[in-house]
């Protein structure tokens, strides 16, 4: 996995490929969609907000005349929306699914289906989306699924007896658990794809500390304006820009030789630098935990993966 100096200029030609990027209206999702389109991919921007998604499409087209991009509504906090997205997906093939959208350290809340918001959006919504799109992925030689996790998965392992934080809610622990779930999902998906004899690569990535709207959303929801200003200042002074934060995702999505169940992040201190293999907590490689999370996710979402074997 040679990544030294890897940047957006190294992205291979994507002509003829179809990609879906969730949460592509801002931050690393927007940069990811833009750079894939720049290399010729047809990119679906799967976003909750029609106005922001449409604005992002226009922005990409202004930067890249002739870019093949389109907005399609997707609310990961509503499994009905996830199903509608998959049912109306207009392409027979899907070369790349980037599970990028997410929320961070929000006040306690529930999705439309009653799940704790961070677990519901960051994990269950993407689990359902990937499962419903699996037939398109299996029909596309060389397809990839890239799920964006975080170095902050190290905050917490899953509590399989309290996946929805009903006994106790601590926002950062819940965030860490949702990001652990992203990595366990990737681990188990890679295993099931191998068992099915598929050449789909399931990999994970994280952006390090990148300046996006993710950090300020929670404090803004609570009206904590002082905290919001402090976080925004940190984004300006300490964080790397979204363009750099998107590089691990773009590497996992396009570089040659990316291994199943790999985890790519910034090279230096899990924070910044060129894409490189990233440290991950040992609990994200636990086969038993991966299977238990998978079974629970199937039960909670009602989505099973057509064509993939269990143990």
Helices and strands as residue ranges (DSSP letters): G 8-10, E 18-22, H 27-38, E 42-47, H 50-63, E 69-73, H 79-87, E 96-99, H 117-118, I 119-125, H 126-138, E 144-148, G 151-155, H 171-195, E 201-205, H 214-221, H 225-237, H 242-245, H 247-254, E 263-268, E 272-277, G 282-285, H 287-301
